[in-house]
Amino acid sequence: MARAEPNHKMEYVKLLDLLDRAINATKVSSISEVTERERLTYAHSLANRFSQYANTVLYLLSGTKVCGLPSFGEFSFIDTASIDVLTRAAMEAFLVFHYVFMNQIQRKRRISGI
């Protein structure tokens, strides 16, 4: 019995969709406490930045078409250098998000003994 190959692109798209739903699940403007609203606004901004980088990587993975250069003609390629830069930027956004928000929760749990 042959095993079907996983469709990585579709899995990536599903994860990005789930991430975007989670990001937009909380309406920051509906939070009344100013400090909490500011904190969630910053979290929302970091999460959106991560999502934008990840979506751009998905777009670049489909290839970049170059035309209009007479000496080369029309050609396409996968821009791995840009994908590398965007991946690094996405990881930085994730790490900042984790450091600012998740570590804070973990520190509070350690202090309170939860």
C-alpha positions as MATLAB code, in Angstrom:
seq = 'MARAEPNHKMEYVKLLDLLDRAINATKVSSISEVTERERLTYAHSLANRFSQYANTVLYLLSGTKVCGLPSFGEFSFIDTASIDVLTRAAMEAFLVFHYVFMNQIQRKRRISGI';
ca = [
       0.000    0.000    0.000;
       1.556    3.290   -1.137;
       1.762    6.085    1.377;
       0.565    9.480    0.164;
       3.119   12.254    0.299;
       2.112   15.080    2.622;
       1.188   18.339    0.961;
       3.473   20.701    2.882;
       2.220   23.811    1.130;
      -1.398   23.098    2.099;
      -0.360   22.378    5.686;
       1.572   25.680    5.741;
      -1.469   27.542    4.383;
      -3.728   25.943    7.023;
      -1.319   26.953    9.788;
      -1.129   30.532    8.476;
      -4.919   30.691    8.323;
      -5.181   29.403   11.894;
      -2.586   31.959   13.021;
      -4.465   34.814   11.333;
      -7.722   33.693   12.968;
      -6.050   33.611   16.372;
      -4.504   37.047   15.851;
      -7.838   38.572   14.865;
      -9.915   36.719   17.496;
      -9.396   39.447   20.086;
     -10.507   42.934   19.218;
      -7.995   45.125   21.015;
     -10.271   48.172   20.875;
     -12.868   46.390   23.036;
     -10.460   46.127   26.009;
     -11.265   48.845   28.543;
      -8.150   48.694   30.744;
      -5.505   50.970   29.187;
      -2.453   48.929   30.250;
      -3.952   45.681   28.973;
      -5.023   47.354   25.706;
      -1.471   48.680   25.145;
       0.008   45.264   25.887;
      -2.384   43.521   23.499;
      -1.785   46.164   20.824;
       1.952   45.415   20.976;
       1.300   41.649   20.940;
      -1.069   42.073   17.991;
       1.569   44.072   16.115;
       4.276   41.439   16.684;
       1.947   38.593   15.696;
       0.884   40.427   12.524;
       4.504   41.067   11.630;
       5.278   37.351   12.024;
       2.244   36.475    9.887;
       3.214   38.931    7.138;
       6.734   37.521    6.955;
       5.399   33.950    6.818;
       2.879   34.845    4.094;
       5.592   36.553    2.042;
       7.771   33.434    2.302;
       4.844   31.398    0.962;
       4.529   33.808   -1.971;
       8.268   33.696   -2.728;
       8.297   29.894   -2.661;
       6.155   29.900   -5.804;
       9.044   31.503   -7.690;
      10.024   34.910   -8.965;
       9.633   35.571  -12.669;
      12.114   37.958  -14.256;
      11.536   39.384  -17.700;
      12.729   42.395  -19.622;
      16.443   41.636  -19.496;
      17.463   41.175  -23.139;
      20.719   39.397  -22.337;
      18.995   36.728  -20.188;
      15.529   36.494  -21.639;
      12.678   35.445  -19.389;
      13.515   33.186  -16.436;
      12.258   32.339  -12.984;
      13.933   31.296   -9.746;
      13.216   30.813   -6.063;
      14.681   33.752   -4.165;
      16.299   31.833   -1.317;
      18.243   34.862   -0.072;
      15.028   36.824    0.540;
      13.371   33.766    2.072;
      16.331   33.448    4.474;
      16.053   37.117    5.507;
      12.286   36.860    6.033;
      12.652   33.637    8.005;
      15.187   35.303   10.292;
      12.891   38.318   10.734;
       9.941   36.022   11.526;
      12.016   34.171   14.125;
      13.064   37.480   15.697;
       9.422   38.601   15.909;
       8.493   35.257   17.486;
      11.348   35.431   20.005;
      10.469   39.007   21.022;
       6.814   37.980   21.390;
       7.809   34.981   23.524;
      10.247   36.961   25.656;
       7.868   39.839   26.320;
       4.637   37.909   26.786;
       5.228   34.219   27.484;
       8.218   34.617   29.800;
       6.209   37.152   31.790;
       3.426   34.599   32.318;
       5.949   31.909   33.299;
       7.666   34.289   35.755;
       4.337   35.139   37.389;
       3.513   31.436   37.740;
       6.883   30.731   39.390;
       6.447   33.621   41.796;
       2.879   32.700   42.744;
       3.639   28.968   42.874;
       1.075   27.956   40.212;
];
